[in-house]
């Protein structure tokens, strides 16, 4: 009897843990992780310098690099790389950074889209729909075409452009407060206007190299990504993901509607603006290193929601794993589809995202409001 009494607290803790454990979320995260690992294996194995899968992964897990603090200091903070063999140098300094940038971009876009969908209570919202991507792209084009001497500051320009665009959307949508519908409509208006100006700017570009660079930015590309892009995006990604996880409870309350949220004591406008700022930060970090990659911020939250439900405590975590899986897989397709020619990853995500939403439109009677 005494042993049963003593064991009951342990049983209670186990039951509580099992009640909190979400099998669908675990399966989603595990499956996404496997996709990222498989995609990374493919990425580091193909290139101008040929090597087998075994040789590539021997280079990836080379203990002389993995456990060398000098190498990680050079990767993450810049500086001179320590000596390493040729395969390790190619894999770690050229091929793996592209995978890491894809992971960071996928995280940022997926979580940014999830936040915007909660803020607007519309599952069709995304950084692109709300004008953030268009604003960032317009500022990048202006810099490339008019102020070419400032190309070193493109990431900062992208972030500022995205933030300004969303502020414009917020001002247009404001009428004694904002509403989800007005935010989406204002975003469509701003995105359309900025997109038209982007198109017009191409007529003022005389250098074909500038045009190609601008196209790469506006379609989204990971070609040429290196550790500099990783160092650029990583700090902002950590901040944005942390704030998104901390704000998951507020995101859940916003889904209940403004009246319910206000009755629970929430200052809806302040919370909506603050969470939108987190989404803008995440989107800007992505656009700064990869350009405008379409559909990731739109389809990943929807796919995750279908698996784990609308609870943002699970949804944000799911997006952190599923976003990189889609980006890495899409980049593998972008790199190998027309090998040796590499197409922008944004083209692949668009080709995937369009049919997916056509499928949803045919499958569901109602789409839009969460």
SESE-212404 format. One record per residue (C-alpha): x, y, z; residue number from 1; residue in three letters. Coordinates in steps of 0.05 Angstrom, whole numbers. Layout:
<atoms>
ATOM      c1      c2      c3    n  res
ATOM       X       Y       Z  NUM  Ala
...
</atoms>
This chain:
<atoms>
ATOM      c1      c2      c3    n  res
ATOM       0       0       0    1  Unk
ATOM      56      45      18    2  Unk
ATOM      91      31     -48    3  Unk
ATOM      27      48     -86    4  Unk
ATOM      22     114     -48    5  Unk
ATOM      94     129     -62    6  Unk
ATOM      87     114    -136    7  Unk
ATOM      25     155    -147    8  Unk
ATOM      61     223    -152    9  Unk
ATOM     105     194    -207   10  Unk
ATOM      44     169    -244   11  Unk
ATOM      12     237    -239   12  Unk
ATOM      73     272    -267   13  Unk
ATOM      75     222    -324   14  Unk
ATOM       2     233    -340   15  Unk
ATOM      12     308    -339   16  Unk
ATOM      71     302    -387   17  Unk
ATOM      31     257    -433   18  Unk
ATOM     -27     306    -432   19  Unk
ATOM      20     361    -455   20  Unk
ATOM      54     318    -507   21  Unk
ATOM      28     331    -577   22  Unk
ATOM      42     271    -622   23  Unk
ATOM      23     307    -686   24  Unk
ATOM      70     365    -670   25  Unk
ATOM     126     316    -654   26  Unk
ATOM     115     278    -720   27  Unk
ATOM     114     343    -759   28  Unk
ATOM     179     368    -728   29  Unk
ATOM     213     300    -737   30  Unk
ATOM     190     295    -810   31  Unk
ATOM     212     366    -824   32  Unk
ATOM     280     354    -792   33  Unk
ATOM     290     292    -836   34  Unk
ATOM     273     333    -898   35  Unk
ATOM     324     386    -879   36  Unk
ATOM     378     333    -866   37  Unk
ATOM     363     298    -932   38  Unk
ATOM     362     364    -970   39  Unk
ATOM     426     385    -937   40  Unk
ATOM     458     319    -958   41  Unk
ATOM     439     332   -1030   42  Unk
ATOM     462     404   -1028   43  Unk
ATOM     532     390   -1002   44  Unk
ATOM     542     331   -1050   45  Unk
ATOM     532     367   -1116   46  Unk
ATOM     573     422   -1147   47  Unk
ATOM     631     437   -1194   48  Unk
ATOM     677     398   -1147   49  Unk
ATOM     647     328   -1149   50  Unk
ATOM     647     282   -1089   51  Unk
ATOM     606     222   -1068   52  Unk
ATOM     553     225   -1014   53  Unk
ATOM     599     189    -966   54  Unk
ATOM     656     238    -979   55  Unk
ATOM     610     298    -972   56  Unk
ATOM     583     275    -904   57  Unk
ATOM     652     256    -880   58  Unk
ATOM     670     328    -894   59  Unk
ATOM     607     353    -857   60  Unk
ATOM     623     312    -795   61  Unk
ATOM     698     322    -798   62  Unk
ATOM     716     328    -724   63  Unk
ATOM     775     374    -741   64  Unk
ATOM     723     425    -763   65  Unk
ATOM     662     409    -719   66  Unk
ATOM     702     413    -654   67  Unk
ATOM     749     469    -675   68  Unk
ATOM     730     534    -638   69  Unk
ATOM     773     574    -687   70  Unk
ATOM     732     549    -746   71  Unk
ATOM     666     567    -712   72  Unk
ATOM     693     635    -693   73  Unk
ATOM     711     647    -766   74  Unk
ATOM     643     622    -790   75  Unk
ATOM     599     661    -741   76  Unk
ATOM     641     723    -728   77  Unk
ATOM     686     729    -789   78  Unk
ATOM     761     723    -792   79  Unk
ATOM     812     676    -819   80  Unk
ATOM     794     602    -828   81  Unk
ATOM     840     550    -797   82  Unk
ATOM     873     499    -843   83  Unk
ATOM     828     442    -866   84  Unk
ATOM     828     393    -924   85  Unk
ATOM     800     411    -991   86  Unk
ATOM     734     374    -985   87  Unk
ATOM     719     404    -916   88  Unk
ATOM     736     474    -941   89  Unk
ATOM     688     467   -1000   90  Unk
ATOM     632     437    -958   91  Unk
ATOM     637     482    -898   92  Unk
ATOM     655     547    -931   93  Unk
ATOM     615     544    -995   94  Unk
ATOM     559     492    -993   95  Unk
ATOM     534     488    -921   96  Unk
ATOM     523     563    -913   97  Unk
ATOM     470     559    -968   98  Unk
ATOM     433     506    -929   99  Unk
ATOM     437     547    -865  100  Unk
ATOM     412     609    -900  101  Unk
ATOM     354     568    -927  102  Unk
ATOM     338     544    -857  103  Unk
ATOM     337     615    -829  104  Unk
ATOM     296     643    -887  105  Unk
ATOM     245     586    -880  106  Unk
ATOM     238     599    -805  107  Unk
ATOM     229     673    -814  108  Unk
ATOM     179     671    -870  109  Unk
ATOM     136     616    -840  110  Unk
ATOM     132     649    -771  111  Unk
ATOM     121     718    -801  112  Unk
ATOM      63     691    -842  113  Unk
ATOM      34     655    -781  114  Unk
ATOM      36     720    -741  115  Unk
ATOM       4     761    -796  116  Unk
ATOM     -51     709    -803  117  Unk
ATOM     -67     715    -729  118  Unk
ATOM     -64     791    -729  119  Unk
ATOM    -112     795    -788  120  Unk
ATOM    -151     732    -770  121  Unk
ATOM    -143     711    -842  122  Unk
ATOM    -106     649    -865  123  Unk
ATOM     -91     682    -932  124  Unk
ATOM     -48     737    -900  125  Unk
ATOM      27     737    -910  126  Unk
ATOM      86     786    -914  127  Unk
ATOM      72     791    -989  128  Unk
ATOM      -3     805    -981  129  Unk
ATOM       9     858    -928  130  Unk
ATOM      59     897    -969  131  Unk
ATOM     122     881    -929  132  Unk
ATOM     155     843    -986  133  Unk
ATOM     136     895   -1038  134  Unk
ATOM     164     951    -996  135  Unk
ATOM     229     915    -985  136  Unk
ATOM     234     897   -1059  137  Unk
ATOM     220     969   -1081  138  Unk
ATOM     275     997   -1036  139  Unk
ATOM     324     945   -1062  140  Unk
ATOM     308     963   -1134  141  Unk
ATOM     315    1037   -1120  142  Unk
ATOM     383    1024   -1089  143  Unk
ATOM     407     980   -1147  144  Unk
ATOM     381    1026   -1202  145  Unk
ATOM     390    1096   -1173  146  Unk
ATOM     439    1091   -1114  147  Unk
ATOM     484    1035   -1137  148  Unk
ATOM     539    1059   -1090  149  Unk
ATOM     498    1036   -1031  150  Unk
ATOM     493     962   -1051  151  Unk
ATOM     534     942    -990  152  Unk
ATOM     474     965    -947  153  Unk
ATOM     421     924    -984  154  Unk
ATOM     401     883    -922  155  Unk
ATOM     389     947    -881  156  Unk
ATOM     352     978    -940  157  Unk
ATOM     307     916    -945  158  Unk
ATOM     291     919    -871  159  Unk
ATOM     274     993    -873  160  Unk
ATOM     232     985    -936  161  Unk
ATOM     191     928    -906  162  Unk
ATOM     180     966    -841  163  Unk
ATOM     160    1030    -877  164  Unk
ATOM     112     992    -922  165  Unk
ATOM      76     961    -863  166  Unk
ATOM      72    1028    -828  167  Unk
ATOM      39    1056    -891  168  Unk
ATOM     -10     997    -890  169  Unk
ATOM     -25    1010    -817  170  Unk
ATOM     -37    1084    -828  171  Unk
ATOM     -84    1070    -887  172  Unk
ATOM    -122    1017    -847  173  Unk
ATOM    -129    1062    -786  174  Unk
ATOM    -198    1090    -773  175  Unk
ATOM    -210    1096    -698  176  Unk
ATOM    -169    1033    -694  177  Unk
ATOM    -154     979    -746  178  Unk
ATOM    -191     917    -767  179  Unk
ATOM    -166     852    -799  180  Unk
ATOM    -205     867    -863  181  Unk
ATOM    -178     937    -870  182  Unk
ATOM    -107     913    -858  183  Unk
ATOM    -112     861    -913  184  Unk
ATOM    -144     910    -962  185  Unk
ATOM     -93     964    -947  186  Unk
ATOM     -37     913    -956  187  Unk
ATOM     -64     893   -1024  188  Unk
ATOM     -67     966   -1045  189  Unk
ATOM       3     983   -1021  190  Unk
ATOM      31     918   -1051  191  Unk
ATOM       0     932   -1118  192  Unk
ATOM      25    1004   -1121  193  Unk
ATOM      95     985   -1099  194  Unk
ATOM      96     927   -1149  195  Unk
ATOM      78     974   -1206  196  Unk
ATOM     134    1022   -1186  197  Unk
ATOM     182     962   -1184  198  Unk
ATOM     163     944   -1255  199  Unk
ATOM     172    1015   -1278  200  Unk
ATOM     242    1019   -1249  201  Unk
ATOM     267     964   -1295  202  Unk
ATOM     260    1013   -1353  203  Unk
ATOM     312    1059   -1320  204  Unk
ATOM     365    1005   -1312  205  Unk
ATOM     418    1009   -1366  206  Unk
ATOM     465     955   -1339  207  Unk
ATOM     443     884   -1354  208  Unk
ATOM     480     861   -1291  209  Unk
ATOM     438     908   -1248  210  Unk
ATOM     374     881   -1280  211  Unk
ATOM     395     809   -1267  212  Unk
ATOM     413     825   -1195  213  Unk
ATOM     346     861   -1186  214  Unk
ATOM     308     801   -1215  215  Unk
ATOM     345     755   -1167  216  Unk
ATOM     324     798   -1108  217  Unk
ATOM     252     805   -1130  218  Unk
ATOM     243     730   -1144  219  Unk
ATOM     284     705   -1085  220  Unk
ATOM     348     666   -1092  221  Unk
ATOM     399     630   -1047  222  Unk
ATOM     452     627   -1101  223  Unk
ATOM     518     651   -1075  224  Unk
ATOM     496     651   -1002  225  Unk
ATOM     555     647    -954  226  Unk
ATOM     571     656    -880  227  Unk
ATOM     563     731    -886  228  Unk
ATOM     488     721    -899  229  Unk
ATOM     485     672    -841  230  Unk
ATOM     517     722    -794  231  Unk
ATOM     470     776    -820  232  Unk
ATOM     405     737    -809  233  Unk
ATOM     421     694    -748  234  Unk
ATOM     416     747    -692  235  Unk
ATOM     350     776    -719  236  Unk
ATOM     322     706    -729  237  Unk
ATOM     337     687    -656  238  Unk
ATOM     303     751    -632  239  Unk
ATOM     242     743    -677  240  Unk
ATOM     232     669    -660  241  Unk
ATOM     239     682    -586  242  Unk
ATOM     189     739    -588  243  Unk
ATOM     140     697    -630  244  Unk
ATOM     143     640    -580  245  Unk
ATOM     133     689    -522  246  Unk
ATOM      74     721    -558  247  Unk
ATOM      38     656    -575  248  Unk
ATOM     -12     667    -519  249  Unk
ATOM     -29     736    -544  250  Unk
ATOM     -36     708    -615  251  Unk
ATOM     -86     657    -589  252  Unk
ATOM    -127     712    -555  253  Unk
ATOM    -128     754    -619  254  Unk
ATOM    -159     695    -655  255  Unk
ATOM    -219     699    -608  256  Unk
ATOM    -238     767    -637  257  Unk
ATOM    -230     839    -615  258  Unk
ATOM    -290     840    -567  259  Unk
ATOM    -268     777    -530  260  Unk
ATOM    -195     801    -528  261  Unk
ATOM    -216     868    -499  262  Unk
ATOM    -261     834    -448  263  Unk
ATOM    -200     794    -426  264  Unk
ATOM    -162     859    -413  265  Unk
ATOM    -119     860    -475  266  Unk
ATOM    -101     926    -508  267  Unk
ATOM    -115     899    -578  268  Unk
ATOM     -84     955    -619  269  Unk
ATOM     -19     956    -579  270  Unk
ATOM     -12     880    -581  271  Unk
ATOM     -30     877    -655  272  Unk
ATOM      21     930    -672  273  Unk
ATOM      76     898    -629  274  Unk
ATOM      65     828    -658  275  Unk
ATOM      63     858    -728  276  Unk
ATOM     131     888    -713  277  Unk
ATOM     158     819    -696  278  Unk
ATOM     130     792    -762  279  Unk
ATOM     161     850    -801  280  Unk
ATOM     228     837    -766  281  Unk
ATOM     226     764    -786  282  Unk
ATOM     206     779    -858  283  Unk
ATOM     259     833    -865  284  Unk
ATOM     313     786    -839  285  Unk
ATOM     293     737    -893  286  Unk
ATOM     287     788    -950  287  Unk
ATOM     354     818    -931  288  Unk
ATOM     392     754    -947  289  Unk
ATOM     349     719    -999  290  Unk
ATOM     304     770   -1031  291  Unk
ATOM     229     762   -1039  292  Unk
ATOM     212     688   -1034  293  Unk
ATOM     138     680   -1047  294  Unk
ATOM      86     633   -1017  295  Unk
ATOM     128     605    -960  296  Unk
ATOM      97     653    -909  297  Unk
ATOM      29     636    -938  298  Unk
ATOM      27     560    -946  299  Unk
ATOM      71     536    -888  300  Unk
ATOM      26     563    -832  301  Unk
ATOM     -34     534    -867  302  Unk
ATOM      -2     466    -875  303  Unk
ATOM      21     466    -802  304  Unk
ATOM     -48     488    -779  305  Unk
ATOM     -79     428    -814  306  Unk
ATOM     -33     382    -775  307  Unk
ATOM     -29     412    -705  308  Unk
ATOM     -90     458    -701  309  Unk
ATOM     -96     532    -689  310  Unk
ATOM     -62     535    -620  311  Unk
ATOM      -4     583    -632  312  Unk
ATOM      38     550    -578  313  Unk
ATOM      42     491    -625  314  Unk
ATOM      34     528    -691  315  Unk
ATOM      96     573    -681  316  Unk
ATOM     139     513    -663  317  Unk
ATOM     113     475    -723  318  Unk
ATOM     129     533    -769  319  Unk
ATOM     199     538    -741  320  Unk
ATOM     211     466    -766  321  Unk
ATOM     166     463    -828  322  Unk
ATOM     189     529    -858  323  Unk
ATOM     262     506    -865  324  Unk
ATOM     239     439    -893  325  Unk
ATOM     201     473    -950  326  Unk
ATOM     257     522    -964  327  Unk
ATOM     313     470    -965  328  Unk
ATOM     272     423   -1008  329  Unk
ATOM     253     479   -1056  330  Unk
ATOM     326     501   -1061  331  Unk
ATOM     347     431   -1079  332  Unk
ATOM     296     433   -1135  333  Unk
ATOM     320     503   -1156  334  Unk
ATOM     392     479   -1159  335  Unk
ATOM     382     412   -1194  336  Unk
ATOM     320     420   -1238  337  Unk
ATOM     359     452   -1296  338  Unk
ATOM     429     432   -1275  339  Unk
ATOM     479     465   -1287  340  Unk
ATOM     434     526   -1293  341  Unk
ATOM     406     548   -1225  342  Unk
ATOM     337     579   -1222  343  Unk
ATOM     314     625   -1165  344  Unk
ATOM     284     588   -1107  345  Unk
ATOM     225     636   -1108  346  Unk
ATOM     205     606   -1175  347  Unk
ATOM     201     537   -1145  348  Unk
ATOM     161     559   -1084  349  Unk
ATOM     113     595   -1131  350  Unk
ATOM     104     532   -1173  351  Unk
ATOM      90     493   -1109  352  Unk
ATOM      47     545   -1075  353  Unk
ATOM       1     560   -1134  354  Unk
ATOM     -25     489   -1144  355  Unk
ATOM     -29     478   -1069  356  Unk
ATOM     -77     536   -1061  357  Unk
ATOM    -116     514   -1122  358  Unk
ATOM    -125     447   -1087  359  Unk
ATOM    -148     482   -1023  360  Unk
ATOM    -197     525   -1061  361  Unk
ATOM    -228     463   -1093  362  Unk
ATOM    -228     424   -1028  363  Unk
ATOM    -256     475    -979  364  Unk
ATOM    -322     512    -984  365  Unk
ATOM    -297     569    -940  366  Unk
ATOM    -228     599    -939  367  Unk
ATOM    -203     662    -908  368  Unk
ATOM    -222     676    -836  369  Unk
ATOM    -189     632    -783  370  Unk
</atoms>
